[in-house]
Amino acid sequence: RQGTIGNMEALNEALLKLNINEETKKEPLPAKDLEALANSLSSPDIAVQSKVAELIGELARVKKNRKRLGRVSGIVKNLHQLLRDPSVTTRKWAARALGNLSYENSKMITKIVQLGVAPDLIAQLHSDDVELKRNATGAVANLASQAQEDSINTALIGAGVLVPVIELLKSDNDTIQYLAARVLLNLADNESNQATIGKAGGITALLSMLQDSEFQNVQTEAIAALSFLAEYGPNAIDLAKNGALSVLLNYLKDDDADLSKASYDLLLVLAKKEDVLPLFLSTGVAQEILTIIQSHDDAMAVKTMVLNILAHLTINEDIMLVTYPHLKMLLELVKSPLPDSRYNAAIVLANMARNDTHSLALMEAGCVPTFIELMGAEDARIQHVATGAIRNLSIPVQNKRKMVELGALPYLIKLLSSQNAHVMFAGIGAVKSLMSLRENRDSFVAEGGLTKLIALKDAIIITAPSDDEEKDEAKPKDRRVQYEAARVLAILTEDDDKQDKIVQDDGLGLVNFLLESTFDILHSEGTRAVHNLSLTPAHRTAVAASGVLDPLVTLVTRAETAKVKSAVLALLTSLAADEHCKKAMVDAGLGDILEALVSKGETETTPNEAIEASRQLVALLRSNNSGATQSESAESSDKGKEKA
């Protein structure tokens, strides 16, 4: 600092001799000292500039130094100039300084890109000098860490970063390979780059490096990059077709925890891609996974991981068929004391139960009591999967009666009060599957299920919480639960002996969810339920008071199919025979709505039959004062006063 106002020659000589000891590397330096050093980059002596770049690169390894140096005016511009110097040594130190200054420093990355440094950094990747390539690759990797920013991503891709980086994956230097993989990993975090990297040969190059490298950190980084790239479907298929599945399964069994975990994560990504699932089978990897699960030699951690992968694979029908012969093993695992093993084995069995033949076999194998017990588990994940399995097992007609005999209903009814929307939804689905048998419906009501079901109309069903929201109340309600509960109730309205109880407990309020929904099939089921309940004349007063007439009236114009519209008109015509219902329809303006419908004439959703039904209903509504429109009622009232 003193030299800048004194003898420049002495200063330059001192700088050239300056080295940084280990203690200085660990501690931040005063801002004034760092500023004076950075300003020396403008020295006319190229040797001094190179030395200062070296020193800055070393000092920038300390976070506070990095921040302070980043605030020095002109530091990036001066280092950029050094990147264009003929001297390899000078460029080497400039690249290192820029790399360390940009490490975990988004402001510096933005500045470097805005000043147009990226193309010159990328140009260094073609150098024959190993140190220069290593430093430049590290710097580019840091810039790519902000590739989610469109301006930074465009600058890097536009400067042709992919070709040299993919070529560096073949380097003999493991550090360069590692850093090149990190560049692709960071770029692939931007979804718009995933297809581009795959087409440029990034998938093949990373997979080759993974198999050829002897360094576990390089292999782990390659797998991490591939995990991002595999999110794009065609990349995932390319990976599987080029032998990645068996390679990854081998690495999953590796003693190195990081390499094993990275392999597992990528296999999970691939197992969730529907188009990749057949390749798990054709390459023999699905069969190898089953062998590992059965093995007594492999570690429990490995078995747990592959069992989770199998849970995703058995969505595929063919893999499920290959898994079925291992039923006994899976039934043992579902009773495991390890929660993850129980959970994943239950998923596999639940997937297996989607096939009717397997579902019958599972029932015969005696797995239902185990699933019933798991429905009472404290872990909501296990509850959810076990309930889903019960639902699948309840689909074949042959299983429905036996399921109730084995005691599933009390557990399912209890889940109607669950605090977990997913568990509750699965429970209602299982109940719905069982309700096709009259005797099961009787048992459901006798066990108190009807009361619990109707109570769901007032339940606040909260969607699954997210990390960025503190209060559940801030999230929207999950109406799926009420929709499915109302569909179960609609089935129960088919039984005459249950209708009184449904009306008394305000079941019509639950039916409202069907009528107010945006789904045609739910409108149809809701209309049918109201029809069933209104067949008893005494129930029609309750229908008028329940509020279901309002959504029925709107369905006259809102229904998306002629079938639903005709059913609604038929129901309203039937209900209009009741004075309370007729008055509610008049108050809702149904007469005017129907007249407007008639005036429009025949349409796709309003055939001639519906138009004629509308005319008849209008006539019925206008037939007397109690059926008059609001304006007619008011006029009649005024005349009455004059007469008096």
C-alpha positions in Angstrom: 0.0 0.0 0.0 2.9 2.3 0.8 4.6 1.4 -2.5 1.7 2.7 -4.6 2.7 6.3 -3.6 6.4 5.7 -3.5 8.9 3.6 -5.5 7.0 1.5 -8.0 10.0 -0.5 -8.9 10.5 -1.6 -5.3 6.8 -2.4 -5.1 6.9 -4.6 -8.1 10.0 -6.4 -6.8 8.3 -7.0 -3.5 5.2 -8.3 -5.2 7.1 -10.8 -7.3 8.8 -12.2 -4.1 5.6 -12.3 -2.1 4.2 -15.6 -1.0 1.2 -16.3 1.2 1.8 -18.4 4.3 -0.7 -21.0 5.6 -2.0 -18.8 8.4 -2.8 -16.0 5.9 -4.7 -18.4 3.7 -7.1 -19.1 6.5 -7.8 -15.6 7.8 -9.4 -12.6 6.0 -7.3 -9.6 5.3 -8.2 -5.9 5.7 -10.2 -4.5 2.8 -7.6 -1.7 2.2 -4.8 -4.3 1.8 -6.9 -6.4 -0.6 -7.8 -3.3 -2.6 -4.2 -2.2 -2.9 -3.3 -5.7 -4.1 -6.1 -5.8 -6.6 -5.2 -2.4 -8.0 -1.8 -3.8 -8.8 -3.4 -5.8 -11.6 -3.1 -2.6 -13.6 0.7 -2.6 -13.4 2.4 -2.2 -16.8 4.6 -5.2 -15.9 2.9 -8.4 -17.1 4.9 -10.5 -14.6 3.5 -8.4 -11.8 0.0 -8.8 -13.1 0.4 -12.5 -13.3 1.8 -12.7 -9.8 -1.0 -10.5 -8.4 -3.6 -12.8 -10.2 -2.0 -15.8 -8.5 -2.2 -14.0 -5.1 -5.8 -13.0 -5.6 -6.7 -16.6 -6.5 -5.2 -17.8 -3.3 -6.7 -15.2 -1.1 -10.1 -15.6 -2.6 -10.4 -19.0 -1.1 -11.4 -17.2 2.1 -15.1 -16.1 2.0 -14.6 -12.6 3.4 -11.6 -12.0 1.1 -13.8 -13.1 -1.8 -16.5 -10.6 -0.9 -14.0 -7.7 -0.3 -12.1 -8.3 -3.5 -15.4 -8.5 -5.4 -16.1 -4.9 -4.4 -12.8 -3.6 -5.9 -13.5 -1.6 -9.0 -12.1 -3.0 -12.2 -10.9 -6.3 -10.8 -13.0 -8.4 -13.2 -12.1 -6.3 -16.2 -8.3 -6.6 -15.4 -8.5 -10.3 -14.9 -10.4 -10.6 -18.1 -7.6 -8.9 -20.0 -5.1 -11.4 -18.5 -7.2 -14.2 -20.0 -6.2 -12.9 -23.4 -2.5 -12.8 -22.7 -0.2 -15.0 -24.8 1.4 -16.5 -21.6 -0.2 -19.7 -20.5 1.0 -19.0 -16.9 -0.8 -15.7 -16.8 -4.0 -17.1 -18.2 -3.8 -20.0 -15.7 -3.7 -17.6 -12.7 -6.4 -15.3 -14.1 -8.7 -18.3 -14.6 -8.0 -19.5 -11.1 -8.7 -16.0 -9.6 -12.0 -15.7 -11.5 -13.0 -19.2 -10.4 -12.3 -18.6 -6.7 -13.9 -15.1 -6.8 -17.1 -16.6 -8.3 -17.3 -19.6 -5.9 -20.7 -19.4 -4.1 -20.8 -15.7 -5.0 -23.9 -15.0 -7.2 -23.2 -11.3 -7.5 -19.6 -11.9 -8.8 -21.0 -14.5 -11.3 -23.5 -12.0 -12.7 -20.7 -9.4 -13.0 -18.4 -11.8 -14.8 -21.0 -12.8 -17.3 -22.3 -9.3 -17.8 -18.7 -8.1 -18.6 -18.5 -10.8 -21.3 -15.8 -12.9 -19.7 -17.5 -16.3 -20.3 -16.4 -16.8 -23.9 -12.8 -16.2 -23.0 -13.0 -18.6 -20.0 -14.6 -21.3 -22.2 -11.8 -20.7 -24.8 -9.3 -21.9 -22.2 -10.9 -25.3 -22.1 -9.3 -26.1 -25.5 -5.8 -25.5 -24.0 -3.1 -28.2 -24.0 -2.0 -27.1 -20.5 -3.6 -29.2 -17.8 -3.5 -26.6 -15.0 -5.1 -23.9 -17.2 -7.8 -26.3 -18.3 -8.4 -27.4 -14.7 -8.7 -23.8 -13.5 -10.9 -22.7 -16.3 -13.2 -25.7 -16.0 -13.6 -24.9 -12.3 -14.4 -21.3 -13.1 -17.0 -22.3 -15.7 -18.5 -24.8 -13.2 -19.0 -21.9 -10.8 -20.6 -19.7 -13.5 -22.9 -22.6 -14.4 -24.1 -22.9 -10.8 -26.3 -19.9 -11.7 -27.6 -21.4 -15.0 -31.2 -21.1 -13.7 -30.8 -17.4 -14.6 -31.7 -17.2 -18.2 -29.1 -14.5 -19.0 -26.3 -16.6 -17.5 -27.5 -19.8 -19.1 -27.8 -18.1 -22.5 -24.3 -16.7 -22.2 -22.7 -20.1 -21.5 -24.7 -22.1 -24.0 -24.3 -19.4 -26.6 -20.5 -19.3 -26.1 -20.4 -23.0 -27.0 -19.6 -24.4 -23.6 -21.0 -27.9 -24.3 -18.6 -29.2 -26.9 -15.3 -28.6 -25.0 -16.8 -29.7 -21.6 -18.1 -33.0 -23.0 -14.7 -33.5 -24.6 -13.1 -32.9 -21.2 -15.0 -35.9 -19.7 -12.4 -38.0 -21.6 -9.5 -36.2 -19.9 -6.7 -38.3 -18.2 -6.9 -35.9 -15.3 -9.5 -36.9 -12.7 -9.9 -33.4 -11.3 -10.7 -32.1 -14.8 -13.2 -34.9 -15.3 -14.8 -34.2 -12.0 -15.2 -30.4 -12.8 -16.4 -31.1 -16.3 -19.2 -33.3 -14.8 -20.0 -30.6 -12.4 -20.4 -28.1 -15.3 -22.9 -30.5 -16.9 -24.7 -31.1 -13.6 -25.2 -27.4 -13.0 -26.3 -26.8 -16.6 -28.7 -29.7 -16.4 -30.4 -28.1 -13.4 -32.0 -25.8 -16.0 -34.6 -28.0 -17.7 -34.2 -26.3 -21.0 -30.6 -27.7 -21.3 -31.4 -31.3 -20.6 -32.4 -32.3 -24.1 -29.6 -30.2 -25.6 -26.9 -31.9 -23.5 -28.3 -35.3 -24.4 -28.2 -34.5 -28.1 -24.7 -33.2 -27.8 -23.5 -36.6 -26.6 -23.4 -35.7 -22.9 -25.3 -38.9 -21.8 -22.9 -41.2 -23.6 -19.8 -39.4 -22.5 -20.8 -39.3 -18.8 -21.7 -43.0 -18.9 -18.4 -43.9 -20.4 -16.5 -41.8 -17.9 -18.5 -43.5 -15.1 -17.5 -46.9 -16.2 -13.8 -46.1 -17.1 -12.9 -44.0 -14.1 -11.2 -45.5 -11.0 -12.0 -42.5 -8.8 -15.2 -42.7 -6.7 -15.6 -38.9 -6.5 -15.6 -38.7 -10.3 -18.0 -41.6 -10.6 -20.4 -40.0 -8.0 -20.3 -36.7 -9.8 -21.0 -38.3 -13.1 -24.0 -40.1 -11.6 -25.3 -36.9 -10.1 -25.1 -35.1 -13.5 -26.9 -38.1 -15.1 -29.7 -37.9 -12.4 -30.5 -34.3 -13.6 -30.3 -35.3 -17.3 -32.5 -38.3 -16.8 -35.4 -36.1 -15.8 -35.9 -35.6 -19.5 -37.6 -38.8 -20.8 -35.5 -39.5 -24.0 -32.3 -39.1 -21.9 -33.6 -41.7 -19.4 -34.4 -44.1 -22.2 -30.9 -43.6 -23.8 -29.3 -44.3 -20.5 -31.2 -47.5 -20.0 -30.6 -48.7 -23.5 -26.8 -48.1 -23.2 -26.5 -50.4 -20.2 -26.7 -47.9 -17.3 -29.2 -50.0 -15.3 -26.9 -52.9 -14.5 -23.9 -50.5 -14.0 -25.8 -48.5 -11.5 -27.1 -51.6 -9.6 -23.5 -52.7 -9.2 -22.4 -49.3 -7.9 -25.4 -49.3 -5.5 -23.8 -52.3 -3.8 -20.4 -50.4 -3.5 -18.9 -49.8 0.0 -18.6 -46.1 -0.7 -21.7 -44.6 0.8 -21.8 -41.5 -1.5 -21.4 -43.6 -4.6 -24.0 -46.1 -3.5 -26.5 -43.3 -2.6 -26.0 -41.5 -5.9 -26.6 -44.8 -7.8 -29.7 -45.5 -5.8 -31.1 -41.9 -6.5 -30.5 -42.3 -10.3 -32.1 -45.7 -10.4 -35.1 -44.2 -8.6 -35.4 -41.5 -11.2 -35.3 -44.1 -13.9 -37.8 -46.4 -12.1 -40.3 -43.5 -12.1 -40.2 -43.2 -16.0 -42.9 -45.4 -17.4 -41.1 -45.9 -20.8 -38.0 -47.1 -19.0 -39.7 -49.8 -17.0 -39.7 -52.5 -19.7 -35.9 -52.0 -20.0 -35.5 -53.0 -16.3 -37.1 -56.3 -17.3 -35.3 -56.9 -20.7 -31.9 -56.1 -19.2 -32.5 -58.5 -16.3 -32.1 -55.8 -13.7 -35.6 -56.3 -12.2 -34.8 -60.0 -11.7 -31.4 -59.1 -10.1 -33.2 -56.8 -7.7 -35.4 -59.7 -6.6 -32.3 -61.8 -6.1 -30.7 -59.1 -4.0 -33.8 -58.9 -1.8 -33.8 -62.6 -1.2 -30.0 -62.8 -0.7 -28.5 -63.4 2.8 -25.2 -61.9 1.6 -26.2 -58.4 0.7 -26.3 -55.7 3.4 -29.7 -54.7 4.8 -29.2 -51.1 3.6 -28.8 -52.4 0.1 -31.9 -54.5 0.4 -33.9 -51.6 1.6 -32.8 -49.4 -1.3 -33.6 -52.0 -4.0 -37.0 -52.8 -2.3 -37.9 -49.2 -2.7 -36.9 -49.3 -6.4 -39.0 -52.5 -6.8 -42.0 -50.7 -5.3 -41.9 -48.3 -8.3 -41.2 -51.0 -10.8 -44.2 -53.0 -10.0 -46.5 -50.4 -11.6 -45.5 -52.2 -14.8 -47.7 -55.3 -15.4 -44.9 -57.5 -16.8 -42.6 -56.7 -13.8 -45.5 -57.5 -11.5 -45.8 -60.9 -13.1 -42.1 -61.6 -12.6 -42.4 -60.5 -8.9 -45.5 -62.6 -8.1 -43.6 -65.9 -7.6 -41.8 -64.1 -4.7 -45.1 -63.6 -2.8 -43.9 -65.5 0.2 -40.8 -63.4 0.6 -42.9 -60.2 0.3 -45.4 -61.3 2.9 -42.5 -61.8 5.3 -41.1 -58.4 4.6 -44.4 -56.7 5.2 -44.2 -57.9 8.8 -40.6 -56.6 9.1 -39.7 -54.6 12.2 -38.0 -52.0 9.8 -40.6 -49.3 8.8 -39.1 -48.8 5.3 -39.1 -52.5 4.6 -42.7 -52.8 5.7 -43.7 -49.7 3.7 -42.1 -50.7 0.4 -43.2 -54.4 0.6 -46.7 -53.2 1.2 -46.5 -51.0 -1.9 -45.3 -54.0 -4.0 -48.2 -56.1 -2.7 -50.7 -53.3 -3.2 -49.5 -53.0 -6.8 -49.7 -56.8 -7.2 -53.3 -56.6 -6.0 -54.3 -54.5 -9.0 -54.4 -57.8 -10.9 -57.6 -59.7 -10.1 -55.9 -63.1 -10.2 -53.1 -62.0 -7.9 -55.7 -60.3 -5.7 -57.5 -63.6 -5.2 -54.2 -65.3 -4.5 -53.2 -62.7 -1.9 -56.5 -63.2 -0.1 -56.0 -66.9 -0.1 -52.4 -66.4 1.2 -53.8 -64.7 4.3 -52.3 -61.3 3.8 -55.5 -59.3 4.7 -55.1 -59.5 8.5 -51.6 -58.1 8.1 -52.9 -55.1 6.0 -55.7 -54.6 8.5 -53.2 -54.4 11.3 -51.1 -51.9 9.3 -54.1 -49.6 8.8 -53.8 -49.0 12.5 -50.1 -48.1 12.4 -48.9 -44.7 13.6 -46.9 -44.0 10.4 -49.3 -42.3 8.0 -47.3 -43.6 5.1 -47.9 -47.2 6.0 -51.5 -46.5 6.8 -52.0 -45.0 3.4 -50.3 -47.9 1.5 -52.1 -50.6 3.6 -55.5 -48.9 3.0 -54.7 -48.8 -0.7 -53.9 -52.5 -0.7 -57.2 -53.2 1.0 -59.0 -51.1 -1.7 -57.3 -53.1 -4.5 -58.0 -56.4 -2.7 -61.7 -55.4 -2.4 -62.3 -55.1 -6.1 -62.8 -58.8 -7.1 -66.4 -59.8 -6.2 -65.1 -63.0 -4.6 -63.1 -60.9 -2.0 -65.8 -58.4 -0.9 -67.7 -60.5 1.5 -64.6 -62.1 3.0 -62.9 -58.7 3.5 -65.8 -57.6 5.8 -65.8 -61.0 7.5 -62.1 -60.5 8.3 -62.9 -57.2 10.1 -61.8 -54.5 7.7 -64.8 -52.2 8.1 -64.1 -50.9 11.7 -60.6 -49.9 10.7 -61.8 -48.2 7.5 -64.5 -46.4 9.4 -62.0 -45.1 11.9 -59.8 -43.8 9.0 -62.8 -41.6 8.0 -61.7 -39.4 10.9 -58.0 -39.4 10.0 -56.0 -36.2 10.0 -54.2 -37.2 6.8 -56.1 -36.4 3.6 -54.3 -39.2 1.6 -55.2 -41.8 4.2 -58.8 -40.6 4.4 -59.1 -40.7 0.6 -57.8 -44.2 0.4 -60.1 -45.3 3.2 -63.1 -43.9 1.4 -62.0 -45.6 -1.8 -61.8 -49.0 0.0 -65.3 -48.5 1.5 -66.7 -47.6 -1.9 -65.3 -50.8 -3.4 -67.0 -52.8 -0.7 -70.4 -51.1 -0.9 -71.5 -53.0 -4.1 -72.8 -55.8 -1.8 -76.0 -55.1 0.1 -74.9 -57.0 3.1 -71.7 -55.0 3.3 -73.7 -51.8 3.1 -75.8 -53.1 6.0 -72.7 -53.8 8.0 -71.2 -50.4 7.3 -74.3 -48.6 8.6 -74.5 -51.0 11.6 -70.9 -50.2 12.5 -71.6 -46.4 12.6 -70.0 -45.7 9.2 -72.9 -43.7 7.8 -72.7 -41.1 10.5 -68.9 -40.8 10.1 -69.4 -40.5 6.3 -71.9 -37.7 6.4 -69.9 -35.8 9.0 -67.2 -35.4 6.2 -69.4 -32.7 4.6 -68.2 -30.3 7.4 -64.6 -31.5 7.6 -61.8 -29.1 6.7 -59.6 -31.3 4.5 -56.2 -29.7 4.2 -53.8 -30.5 1.4 -50.4 -31.9 2.2 -48.2 -29.2 3.9 -45.4 -27.5 2.0 -42.1 -26.2 3.4 -42.8 -22.6 2.6 -46.1 -22.4 4.5 -46.3 -22.2 8.3 -50.1 -22.6 8.8 -52.2 -25.4 7.3 -55.2 -23.0 7.3 -53.4 -21.0 4.5 -53.7 -23.9 2.1 -56.7 -24.8 0.0 -59.2 -27.5 1.0 -58.9 -30.9 -0.7 -62.3 -31.6 -2.0 -61.5 -35.1 -3.4 -62.4 -36.5 0.0 -65.9 -35.0 0.0 -66.5 -36.0 -3.6 -65.6 -39.6 -2.9 -67.6 -39.6 0.4 -70.6 -38.3 -1.4 -70.2 -41.0 -4.1 -70.4 -43.7 -1.4 -73.4 -42.0 0.1 -75.1 -42.0 -3.3 -74.7 -45.8 -3.4 -76.3 -46.1 0.1 -79.3 -44.1 -1.1 -80.3 -47.1 -3.3 -81.4 -48.9 -0.1 -84.9 -47.8 1.1 -84.1 -48.7 4.7 -81.2 -46.3 4.9 -82.9 -43.2 3.3 -84.5 -42.0 6.5 -81.2 -42.0 8.4 -79.5 -40.2 5.5 -82.1 -37.5 5.4 -82.2 -37.1 9.2 -78.3 -36.8 9.4 -78.4 -34.1 6.7 -76.8 -36.4 4.1 -78.2 -34.1 1.4 -75.5 -31.6 2.4 -72.9 -34.1 1.4 -74.7 -34.8 -1.9 -74.4 -31.1 -2.6 -70.6 -31.6 -3.3 -71.5 -33.8 -6.3 -74.0 -31.3 -7.7 -71.6 -28.4 -7.3 -68.6 -30.1 -8.8 -67.4 -29.6 -12.4 -67.5 -33.3 -13.3 -70.3 -34.7 -15.4 -70.2 -38.2 -13.7 -70.6 -36.6 -10.3 -73.6 -34.6 -11.5 -75.2 -37.8 -12.7 -74.5 -39.6 -9.4 -75.7 -36.6 -7.3 -78.9 -36.3 -9.3 -79.6 -40.0 -8.9 -79.1 -39.7 -5.1 -81.6 -36.8 -4.8 -84.0 -38.8 -6.9 -83.7 -41.8 -4.6 -84.2 -39.8 -1.4 -87.2 -37.8 -2.9 -89.2 -40.9 -3.7 -90.5 -40.7 -0.2 -92.9 -37.7 -0.1 -92.0 -36.9 3.5 -88.3 -36.3 2.4 -89.2 -33.6 -0.1 -89.5 -30.9 2.5 -86.0 -31.7 3.5 -84.9 -31.6 -0.1 -86.3 -28.1 -0.4 -84.6 -26.9 2.8 -81.2 -28.6 2.2 -80.0 -26.3 -0.6 -79.6 -29.0 -3.2 -82.2 -27.4 -5.5 -79.9 -24.4 -6.2 -77.2 -26.5 -7.8 -79.8 -28.6 -9.6 -81.3 -25.5 -11.1 -77.9 -24.3 -12.3 -77.3 -27.7 -13.9 -80.2 -27.0 -16.3 -77.7 -24.8 -18.2 -74.4 -26.0 -16.8 -74.8 -29.8 -17.5 -72.3 -30.9 -20.2 -74.3 -33.8 -21.6 -77.9 -34.3 -22.7 -78.2 -37.3 -20.5 -77.5 -35.4 -17.3 -79.6 -32.4 -18.4 -82.6 -34.7 -19.1 -82.2 -36.4 -15.7 -82.1 -33.1 -13.9 -85.2 -31.9 -15.7 -87.0 -35.1 -14.9 -86.1 -34.8 -11.2 -87.1 -31.1 -11.0 -90.4 -31.9 -12.6 -91.0 -34.7 -10.1 -90.1 -32.4 -7.2 -92.3 -29.6 -8.4 -95.3 -31.6 -7.2 -94.2 -30.6 -3.7 -95.2 -27.0 -2.9 -92.0 -26.3 -0.8 -89.8 -27.5 -3.7 -91.8 -25.6 -6.2 -91.4 -22.4 -4.2 -87.7 -22.9 -3.9 -87.4 -23.4 -7.7 -89.4 -20.2 -8.4 -87.3 -18.3 -5.9 -84.2 -19.6 -7.8 -85.6 -18.2 -11.1 -86.0 -21.6 -12.7 -89.0 -20.5 -14.8 -87.0 -17.7 -16.5 -84.0 -20.1 -17.0 -86.2 -22.7 -18.7 -87.9 -20.1 -21.0 -84.4 -18.9 -22.1 -83.4 -22.5 -22.7 -86.5 -23.1 -24.8 -85.9 -19.9 -26.8 -82.4 -21.1 -27.9 -83.9 -24.2 -29.5 -82.2 -27.6 -29.9 -78.5 -28.0 -29.2 -76.1 -30.8 -28.6 -76.7 -30.8 -24.9 -80.4 -29.8 -25.2 -82.2 -32.2 -27.5 -85.9 -31.8 -28.4 -86.9 -34.1 -25.5 -85.2 -31.7 -23.0 -86.9 -28.7 -24.7 -90.3 -30.3 -24.4 -89.6 -31.3 -20.7 -88.6 -27.6 -20.1 -91.9 -26.4 -21.5 -93.9 -28.7 -19.3 -92.0 -27.7 -16.2 -92.5 -24.0 -17.0 -96.2 -24.6 -17.2 -96.2 -26.5 -13.9 -94.2 -23.6 -12.2 -96.6 -21.0 -13.6 -99.8 -23.0 -12.7 -100.8 -21.0 -9.6 -99.7 -18.2 -7.3 -97.5 -20.4 -5.2 -95.7 -21.4 -8.4 -95.6 -17.8 -9.8 -92.4 -15.9 -10.5 -91.2 -13.2 -8.0 -92.7 -10.4 -10.1 -96.0 -12.2 -10.4 -96.1 -12.8 -6.7 -95.4 -9.1 -6.0 -98.1 -8.0 -8.4 -100.6 -10.4 -6.8 -99.7 -9.0 -3.3 -100.4 -5.4 -4.4 -103.8 -6.3 -5.9 -104.7 -8.0 -2.6 -104.0 -4.9 -0.7 -106.1 -2.7 -3.0 -109.0 -5.1 -2.7 -108.9 -5.0 1.1 
